[in-house]
Amino acid sequence: MIRTSHRVRAGVQASAALRHPISRLKAVHQRTFTIVTILSLCMCVETSFAQDISNVVTDDNEPLMNSSAPDSVGSDSIIAASTNLSAALPASDWARVETSVDRGLQWLASQQAEDGSFPSDDAAQPGVTSLAIMAFLSRGHLPDQGRYGEQISRAIDFVLSTQRRRGYFSLLPVLPPVEHLNPSQTVIYNHSIAGLMLGEVYGMCSGERSARIEQAMLLALAFHREVQSRTKEKESDSGGWRYGYPESPDASSDMSVTGWALMFLRSARNAEFNVPKQYFDQGLDFVERCYEPDPQQHEQGVFRYRPHASQSEPQITLANTASATLTLILGGRHQHEGVAASVRWFRSRDYPNPWQNNYFYLATYYSSQAMAQVGGETWEQIFPQIAANLLKEQTGNGAWPPGGATERNYGSTYSTSLAVLALTPAFGLLPIYQR
C-alpha cells in the first residue's frame, strides 16, 4: 500500500526540517512499473511522467539538479526536446532485451550471500551490492514487494551496516596511504554509489528501515561535503572528489569519482534532503574543467580524467566522457561545449566492443544513460549498438562475464549489475535518470 503521510526530518544541518515526498516517489514507481508492463505488449514507453520528479522543489524553492531540464531547450539544441526511447528498437528486439534483463536479475538473485551482499571484492563493497540493488529497481522490483522484495531489503540492510562512524560507507577499514584498489582508494566510490542507491530507495521503504536510511543519509551527506570541501593541492581540483586520502591541504579530484559523487547529491536532493545548490555548482564547475577543447586529443573521447591544470597527461577515456556528459546534462549544463562535442564524438564512430575498452561495463552504463538523456536520433543510433553488444556477451546462466583489466577484480556481480542498468533506461524507473 502506498503511504500518503509525509515525514519531517532534519537536513544535513540538524536545524533544517524538510518534507519527504514519499507518496510522490511511490506514485511515480507504481506508474512507471505499469508502463513497463505495457511495454512488453505495445513497446510504448512515455517519458512525460518524469516531470513528477524533475519539477519537485525544496522548501527553499531551489530547483533540483536538472531543473534547467533539456526538455525546455530550443530545437537548435543537441538535446531532443522530447523523446520516445522505445523507438530505438522494434518490439521483437525489446522482448529480447527484457528477457535478457530478467535472466540477469535471476542470476544476481541466486548469488546473494547470507549477509545480504552481492559478492565482489571486499574493497568494492558496498558499492557493488548497491549497483545490484539499483539493477533490480530499474526493472520495477521494490523492497519488501514481489519476487525479489525480500532480497532487495536484505541487501539494503547490508549496505546500511557498512557505514562507519565518520559517515562513509565501506566494508573494510579505510586507512592511509592510498594504494591501488585498496579501501583508501575505493572508499569514495563505495560511499557515493551507496548513497545514490539509498536516496533512490528512501521513499520505497517504511518503518525502522526507513528511519535507518534517513539517519545514514544525514551522516553520509555531511562526510560527502567534508571531502568536497577539502583544500586541494591544485586549485583546478576544487569542487570535486577523489580518494579517501590524502586530506587537506593535499587532496585532489578526478572525473571518475566526481561523476558518482554528484549522482549521490542529486539522488539525495530528489529525496528532499537539504543539499544546497552551491554543492552542485562547485562539482559541475570541476566537471567542465575536465573538458579537453583540442580536437587533436579526441581519439578516445573528449573529457579528461583531471583538468589540464591538475595533470598534464590527459587520460581521455570513453568512461570519463560519458560520465561527464551525463553529469552535465542532469546538472542543467547541457549547453556547455563539451556536451555537444561529446555527442558529435559518439555519433562519429561505432560503439566499441568489449575487448576495445578496459572499462567496458562502466563506460557502457554511463554511455547508455547519457545517450538516453540526449534522446532523439542520437539515442536511436547508439543504444541498439549497446544492446547488441550486451546481449552477445551474456552467458548461458544469465550473468555477464567479468570485464577486462581493473573491472575483472569485481567479478560478474559487478558486470551483470551494470549491464542491466545499461539496458533499462527506456523503462524510466530510476528517478535519478528520468528525463
Summary of the structure (lengths in Angstrom):
residues: 435
radius of gyration: 19.8
end to end distance: 26.6
largest distance: 57.3
contacts: 1559
relative contact order: 0.15
helix: 57%
strand: 4%
